[in-house]
Amino acid sequence: SSLACALFAQATSLELLISAWALNGLMQGVPYPVYMKLLATTFGSRLASAAGIWQTSCYVGGGAGNLLAGWLLHRYDWPAAFWIPSALLGFSCVAAFFLTPVFEASPRSPRASEEEGRDLDLDLEKPPPKAGISLH
């Protein structure tokens, strides 16, 4: 999405706008099933609440983005309405990469506990995992 916003800001032709729009849709639509699977695996029987919170954050973020874009259009020129969100998205991606905890795989499959609500076994006595991406 950050790349698509940057392309929108530099668009000088209809073809580039269409390409940026397609890239934006691809970047936002393709990972959606992965997000839902992650929510289902992580929250199990609490999936409805987790999905509700997830969707609410998407709607609030979308509304805030529209307000920010409107203010940027009013205060600056139209490319600023794409450059600023592109920079914010890029910063958010880098921050998420380094700040998201890495969890070890559970030896027990979440599917094995269908009758238990598919909740994962979490050992709260262990220290939290280090942030970042594990490459082993």
N, C-alpha and C positions, 0 to 999 in steps of 0.2 A: 504494500500500500504506500509506503514511503517513496519508493521508486516511481510508482504511478503518479503520486502527487507532484513529484519533481518533473515528470514528463508533462503533466498538465500545465505547469508553470512555464515551460519552455515551448509549448505548442504554437506552431506558426501555420499549421495546415490542418485541414479536416482529418486527413489520414492519421496524423500524429495524435489528435484528440481521440479518435476512434481506437487507436492502438492502446493509448493510456487507459481508456475506459475499459477495454477488454482485459488488460493486465490487472487493473484494479479489481474487477469482478473475479478474475481467476485467483488472485491472492487472497481475497476475502471468502470466496465460496468453497474452494477445494479443501482447505483444512477444517471446515466446519464439522464433518463427521468425526474427525479425530478429536476435536474438542468435546463432542458429546460422548464419545467412547471413554475419554479420560474422566469426564464427570461421572459417568456410570460406574466405572471401575473404582474411582476414588470414594464416591459417596454412597454407592449401593442403594439402600432403601431410602436414603435422603435425596435421591436424584431430583425429584420434583422441586424441592427447595433450592438445591444447588443450581439447577437450570433456570429457575426463576430469578435468582440473584444474578446469574450470568447474563441473561437477557436484559434485565433491568439496567445493568451496567452498560450494555451495548446501546440501549435507547438513551440513557442519560448522556453517554459520551457522544452519541450522534447529535443530540440536541445542543450540547455544549459546543460541538464542532461547528454547527450551523451558526450559532451566535458569534463564535470567534471569526468565522469566515465573513459574516456580515460586517462585523466591526472592521476587519482588515480591508474589505472592499471599500468601506466608507472612508477610512483613514488613509489608505494607500491605494495602489493600483491592483488590478485583478490578479497578477501573478503572486502577490504577497499572500493571497488567500490559499495558495497551494504551497509556497515555499515554507511558511511557518509551520503548517501541519506536517509537512514532510520532515522538517527538522525535529519536531516533537516526536513523531513516530520513530524516526531513526534513533533518537536518544532513548526512547522507551524500549526499543528492541535491544540495544546494547545493555541497558540497565537490567532488563529481564534476563538476558543471557548470563550476566554475572551474579545476579541476586536470587535467581530461582534455585531452591534447594534440589539436590540430587538425591533421590531415594533409591535404596537398594531394592532389587526385585524380591518379592515375597516368594518363599519356597512353595507356598501353597497357592494354587490358582484361585482367583476370585470366583471362578465358575463352580468350584467344588463346594462353595457354601451358599448355594442358591436359597436354601431354606433359612439361612441366617441373614438374609437381606443383602448378601454379597458385600458386606463390609470387610475391609482388609484388616488383618491383625496388625495393630500398631503397638509397638512396645514403647510406652511413654517414659520408661526408666532410662532409655538410651539417650545420649546427647543428640541434638538435631544434626542433620547432615550438613556438610560444608556446602556453601553456595557455589554455583558454576556447573560446568559440564564435566562429567566423568568420562575419561577416554579409555578405561580398562575394560 
